[in-house]
Amino acid sequence: MAAQERPDEQVHSPEQAQLDFRQRLSYGDYLQTDVLLSAHRPITGAHDEHLFITVHHVSELWLGLIIRELGAAMALLSQGVTDTPLKMLSRVVRAQQQLTAAWEVLKTMTPADYLAFRGAFGEASGFQSAQYRMVEVLLGNRNPTLLRPHEHRPDLHGPLLAALHAPSVYDLTLRLLAARGLPIPPEVLERDFTQPPQENAAVLDAWLTVYRDPDRYWDLYELAEKLLDVEDNFRAWRFNHLTTVERTIGFKTGSGGTSGAGYLRRALGIVLFPELWQVRTAL
Ligand code: HEM
């Protein structure tokens, strides 16, 4: 062992690693870790407030990625492209799985742990997450009332409102079906996008055609199954949120003013892509 070498350097040598960052862009500089972590500001000294903030922050980062991928996929779908959007939707599905996995960490928080800091955040609630609403709107869960918490922030409200008036990922998929010669009624293609989609018999028939002949309509078939994965994962997130809420606050009202678990349980009934679920029954 060389005289100046410490024992840990023998086991875990930095090899040729760059160690001098006086003139170089470092990891922290590039990723702005100081800025990122400076957003982590617990109000109380309660141990679990750190966990609570971390899980919310991580969730917002994944939601941001999902919005970016969904937006890019939708832009390509509207041009009739399906291969790259499929790849992007696969990434959305993986990111959703990360979002859902985060509940496992949060579930280690007991009701008493939570109550130690609950008073600190008043009426703040995930109900007011602009990014979550954007994901819902892009996926087609249309409800203008849910955008109202953002009216005081035109920078958030503007893009949400624009997305509310534009086709969802499912609307764009139905346009693709029509472009391939499948009979999608004009009233479906030109529907009022501010409202949730209504189940439609002609759309179901079009999907039946695709599902009965996957080889002929392979990319549409794959797209449908990918969308189903997205909705499946969305349901899993909602369900885990509900369970986490029930085990943490029971049936108390939510900080955002809803009935709490009752409100979240009703949301489990939302169906984003109705005909994609019905086609299984009809086959
Ligand atoms: C123990 C932790 C949590 C509790 C007790 C909780 C509780 C609630 C409750 C009761 C609601 C209904 C709205 C209200 O009245 O406040 C809600 C909504 C919501 N929460 Fe949480 N939540 C927790 C963690 C999280 C986390 C980590 C996220 C991640 C971003 C999150 C995101 C949301 C979203 C997006 C909604 C709106 C859901 C909808 O409108 O369908 N929540 N939460």
Residues whose N, C-alpha, C, O or C-beta is under 5 A from the ligand:
A	BS01	HEM	V55 H56 S59 S125 G126 F127 S129 Y132 T244 V245 T248 I249 G254 S255 G256 G257 T258 G260 A261 A267
